[in-house]
């Protein structure tokens, strides 16, 4: 039975197209679209083509891009999306700030926070692997994490009370934020992992056709736990980087992150049914959206117009990718 | 009689109501016992007011879930409808304003549903885009801030939420809408088509069930319900805000799931929807009566969802085992028919 909420049951695309990955026409078209957008923006809007503006765009894309890159793993494995991105990011930020406020050293607090995030992700992964729907599980996890974070922080802003993380938050090598480099690192490592490492390849295979993958003995449980742990880790990194920059955290941060991350994954062209796509394309999707928003802002378009255009772009992008995939069968 | 023969009426395929009614009962008993104000008429009125809004939104996502899809744009659509209706009220009386807005929304929903059905695209990814786009439209239409109703129209606002016992025109309209949609879903051919495409898309296609009509209808209903919710909520509060109803989507999905609507499609009915919304609203009302903040309420609601998942899982495992037992019986009897000497007949259940 194939439905909108169980894409793993939908018919798979050709294996060849998914294994060619970022060298495929689809990735090229994503990058080409980005190139066209940048060209148009540069030609029509002088303020766009400056160094400062370029850095601002990339900085805006970086945090969403990090969360979206982690989310890509879940989508590639055929487990659809996670709705717990916002809650995980906020929880990560608050956890780090609280630990540091209680006197933990920055390094230890960092490790503990990321470890907790991996744990939260793994728990979601186990439940999904046992057969529960990822939408329900991540929805419940989001509520649980948000509630926990609220209770622990008493709803108030948490300040770290130290500048021990300034090495992460302040530097601007080449004028780019550290978040940008973290995103770059994640994209590079993910691409190598997904293309070369046995477990990484298994992720795409699981998403391509879950029944065959399980039947041929791929460790579905381990893969699922891994992808959810990675997504949770990346989401918490967003919270961590924010704390590093601002030295404070609240439970209500990153409100739009869940759907912004999903939008970046979709615009980047990763198939929601799984098996086809990459974190590189997702990063390109995040940059595309950030570039578009920046372009519209520079042209003085209102917030509502920018949001509406973003929505239309998502609809057009998913439709275009979908139609193109149908055509290739 | 064939083993495992079952009727295919959507109501009998719905997840059991009794445990959920029991949960509702437990929640009520618990809060009535621990809070002095909980069992009063005025609290019941307040719960039903909250239920009215949540119930309509749950109906909206629920109907698309019956069809095996999910409409994520309901919150944004409600915001747009709220703004449009508040603006319409400056020139048009209440009932025409409501009808106009709801019909316009239904037309949008039908278009959205048709596009999704025609493209055979995943409705989640499609409606994420329309969710953003509609939210943008809300900001554009409202000039980025809440649109307030004229002072002299405020009696209209009050008329919607005036107390009629424990009900109000708002909650009564919602109950009527649920009865209407429930009737369409349960007793008409169009309703059966919705369950058919939700319960098994390839199977329904093979059986000759039209695909585009039921999906378009499901999305039209979800848009109309979301718009009605947005209109009634905005008009009764005196303003239409572009940033309104952002979090209601996930609460509505939770309510649908807790009420017993099947996430994969084809299962559930209006009782599941109403129960789910009532459970959540009663629970949240009781919690806030205890002084719990919004986020603690979220935590508790997440716990309810987790409970629903576990119950779901356990009953599904039991049903799988029962089915396996029955199919083994079936296979053995078939083997009997082919080679009666070889197959040992097991104890036969008539």
Interface residues (C-beta under 8 A of the other chain):
Chain A: X1 X2 X3 X4 X5 X6 X7 X80 X81 X83 X127 X130 X131 X132 X133 X135 X136 X137 X139 X140 X141 X142 X143 X144 X146 X147 X148 X149 X150 X151 X155 X251 X259 X262 X263 X266 X272 X273 X302 X303 X304 X305 X306 X307 X308 X309 X310 X311 X312 X313 X314 X315 X316 X317 X318 X319 X322 X323 X326
Chain B: X65 X68 X69 X70 X119 X120 X121 X122 X123 X124 X125 X126 X128 X129 X130 X131 X132 X133 X134 X135 X136 X137 X138 X139 X140 X141 X142 X144 X198 X199 X200 X201 X202 X203 X242 X250 X253 X254 X257 X263 X264 X265 X293 X295 X296 X297 X298 X299 X300 X301 X302 X303 X305 X306 X309 X313 X316
